[in-house]
Amino acid sequence: MSQKDASACVHCHKCRDNCSFLKKYGIDIGDIERLKELAYHCFLCGKCTEVCPINIDGRQTVIDFRRERVRTEERTQIEKTYKGALSEKRNYKFRNWKHASTGSVFFPGCNFPSLFPKTCSKASEIFEKHGIGTVFECCGKPVGELGFASDEERIFDEIRSRLRENGIDEIIVACPNCRGFFGDKLGVKVTGVYAKLKELGEGRELMMDARFFLPCPDRQGSIWMEEIKEFIKGEITYVEGVQCCGLGGNAIVKEKEISQGFTEEFKRQNPGDVYTYCASCTGRIVRNGFRSINHILPLILETGEKPDTSKSYLNRVFTKFK
């Protein structure tokens, strides 16, 4: 089924029934003018797209609305509201390509080394043994999702240029957001860290059952989950009914209560230990008060590291000097 415009909405309310943001304001994806006003309140999790019976891409609709608003006189106010994210990631402050290697390169993104510095260093050491260097860069998703389309394309152009300059034809990513955002836009192979570790014969197999929370970018294709299954020799189950970690789309700026509500749902389910493979999800859920969520890569690489939420920014600063 081909994608349809939001104007085709039949107002069946399935999107509203499955999204805390839409439910709060009593709107559907087809309520175009109201949705445009509230575009920065959306977590961009894609749940509306997933449940839409006529295949409207609600997530892309909201991004388009954000881009439209950036093109108006609202741009200055939007830049002021999201000054912190834009000042750091529009031209990534902690960029470091000095260890770039020809062929393949490890691209851990910005949040993974921020929250899991020891595990990031362990992965870098493993890859270095195989002649693979590490670069520190932001993929540009935080800027692109705020609606700054020209900055998004410039960031892609700059990354593509650095890849060409260094003779890189494969990047190994540790973040599902980076992988989903890059897609095929870079003109090089984009490989998940778990698939690469398996290819190189690295990483520990885990003899355990595990309950996973799937990050938004991997909920439809489950590409990462299939690669992670190669390391887990036990039963895998999934957390149901939690829409988002609460960090998506920078909506937390407008909807702190909804963001906290997602974590409260974790607590209500009382599932014990939960695993995920997104550093952003792990950090947000821990900060919101659910401390039994774990990133799976520290287990596979045997660092046992928990998210360092207290020094996350400082850890990110340090990557510029590694």
SVG drawing of the C-alpha trace seen along z (x, -y; Angstrom):
<svg xmlns="http://www.w3.org/2000/svg" viewBox="-14 -36 59 57">
<polyline fill="none" stroke="black" stroke-width="0.4" points="0.0,0.0 1.4,-3.4 1.8,-6.2 -1.1,-8.7 -1.2,-12.3 -2.7,-13.3 -5.6,-14.9 -6.8,-11.4 -7.5,-10.7 -10.8,-9.0 -10.8,-9.9 -11.1,-6.4 -9.2,-7.5 -6.8,-4.6 -3.8,-6.9 -5.4,-8.9 -6.2,-5.7 -2.6,-4.5 -0.7,-7.8 -0.6,-9.6 0.2,-13.0 -2.8,-12.8 -5.0,-11.5 -4.1,-14.4 -5.2,-16.9 -8.1,-14.9 -6.9,-15.0 -6.1,-12.7 -3.3,-12.9 -5.9,-14.3 -6.6,-17.3 -4.0,-19.2 -4.1,-22.7 -4.2,-21.7 -1.4,-19.1 0.7,-21.8 0.3,-24.0 1.4,-21.1 4.1,-19.6 6.8,-20.1 4.8,-18.2 5.0,-15.0 7.6,-12.3 8.0,-11.1 7.8,-7.5 5.9,-6.4 3.1,-4.6 0.4,-6.5 2.0,-5.3 2.1,-1.7 -1.6,-1.6 -3.0,-3.7 -5.4,-1.5 -4.9,-3.6 -1.1,-4.0 -0.6,-7.7 2.9,-8.3 2.1,-10.5 5.7,-10.8 6.8,-12.3 3.7,-14.5 4.8,-16.0 8.4,-16.5 7.0,-18.2 5.0,-20.5 8.1,-21.3 10.0,-22.1 7.2,-24.4 7.3,-26.3 11.1,-26.7 10.6,-28.4 8.5,-31.1 9.1,-34.0 8.8,-31.3 12.3,-30.1 14.0,-32.5 11.7,-31.4 12.3,-27.7 16.0,-28.2 15.7,-29.9 13.6,-27.1 16.0,-24.4 19.2,-26.4 21.1,-23.8 20.6,-21.0 21.2,-23.2 24.3,-24.9 26.0,-21.5 24.8,-19.5 24.2,-21.8 28.0,-21.9 28.9,-19.1 31.2,-20.5 32.9,-17.3 33.7,-16.0 36.9,-13.9 37.9,-12.1 41.7,-11.8 41.5,-8.0 39.5,-7.4 40.7,-4.3 40.5,-3.5 37.8,-0.9 35.7,-0.5 35.2,-2.9 33.4,-2.6 30.8,-5.4 29.3,-5.2 27.3,-8.4 27.0,-11.0 24.8,-9.5 26.4,-6.0 29.9,-7.3 28.2,-9.9 26.4,-7.3 28.6,-4.2 32.2,-5.6 33.9,-2.4 31.9,-0.1 32.6,-2.5 36.3,-2.4 36.2,1.4 34.4,1.6 37.0,-0.8 39.9,1.4 38.3,4.5 37.8,2.8 41.3,1.3 42.7,4.9 41.0,5.5 42.4,2.3 39.1,0.3 39.4,-3.2 36.7,-5.2 35.3,-8.5 33.1,-10.7 30.3,-12.6 26.6,-13.3 24.5,-11.8 22.4,-15.0 19.1,-13.4 18.4,-15.8 18.8,-18.8 16.8,-17.2 13.9,-16.2 13.6,-19.8 12.7,-20.8 16.0,-22.3 16.1,-20.6 18.9,-22.7 21.1,-22.0 20.3,-18.3 21.4,-18.1 24.5,-20.1 25.4,-17.6 24.9,-14.7 27.1,-16.5 29.9,-17.0 29.8,-13.4 29.8,-12.1 32.8,-14.4 34.8,-13.0 34.0,-9.5 35.3,-10.1 38.4,-11.9 39.3,-9.0 38.5,-6.2 35.7,-4.8 33.2,-2.5 31.6,-1.0 30.5,-2.6 29.7,-0.5 27.1,-2.1 26.2,-1.6 23.0,-3.6 19.7,-2.5 18.8,-6.2 22.0,-6.8 21.3,-3.7 17.7,-4.5 18.5,-8.2 21.4,-7.4 19.5,-4.7 21.2,-4.6 21.9,-8.4 25.6,-8.2 26.5,-6.0 28.4,-3.5 27.6,-0.3 26.0,-1.0 26.5,2.0 25.2,2.5 27.8,3.1 26.3,6.5 26.5,7.8 30.1,6.6 31.2,8.1 29.7,11.5 31.5,11.3 34.8,10.7 34.2,13.4 34.1,10.9 31.7,10.6 30.4,13.0 27.3,15.2 24.8,14.7 23.1,17.7 20.0,16.0 16.4,15.1 15.9,11.5 13.0,9.1 13.6,6.3 12.2,2.8 12.4,2.0 13.6,-1.5 11.3,-3.4 13.6,-3.1 13.7,0.7 10.1,1.5 9.0,2.3 12.0,4.0 13.6,5.4 16.9,5.5 18.9,4.9 17.0,7.4 17.7,10.1 21.4,9.4 21.4,9.3 19.6,12.7 22.9,14.2 24.4,13.4 21.5,14.6 21.0,18.3 17.7,18.0 14.1,16.9 13.5,13.4 10.3,11.5 9.2,7.9 7.8,5.0 4.4,4.1 2.3,1.0 5.1,-1.5 4.9,-4.0 8.3,-5.7 11.2,-6.2 10.1,-9.8 13.1,-11.4 11.9,-11.2 11.5,-14.3 12.7,-16.6 9.0,-16.5 10.1,-16.3 10.6,-20.1 6.8,-20.5 5.5,-17.3 7.4,-16.4 4.4,-14.8 3.8,-12.5 7.5,-11.6 7.4,-10.6 4.2,-8.7 6.0,-6.3 8.4,-5.4 5.5,-5.0 4.1,-2.4 7.4,-0.5 6.9,-0.6 3.3,0.5 4.3,3.6 6.9,4.4 8.9,6.5 12.2,6.8 15.3,6.4 14.6,5.0 17.2,4.8 17.5,2.4 20.1,1.4 19.6,-2.3 21.7,-4.5 19.2,-7.3 16.3,-5.1 18.4,-3.7 19.5,-7.1 16.0,-8.7 14.3,-5.8 16.9,-5.7 16.6,-9.5 12.9,-9.1 13.3,-6.7 13.2,-3.2 16.7,-1.8 16.2,1.8 16.8,1.1 20.1,2.2 21.9,1.7 22.8,5.1 26.2,4.1 28.0,3.8 27.0,7.4 28.2,8.7 31.5,6.8 31.7,7.8 32.1,4.2 29.0,4.5 28.6,0.7 25.4,-1.1 24.4,-4.4 26.6,-7.3 23.7,-9.8 25.5,-12.1 28.5,-12.8 27.0,-12.2 27.8,-15.7 31.4,-15.6 31.9,-12.1 30.8,-13.5 33.2,-16.4 36.1,-14.0 35.5,-12.3 36.9,-15.3 40.3,-14.6 40.5,-10.8"/>
</svg>
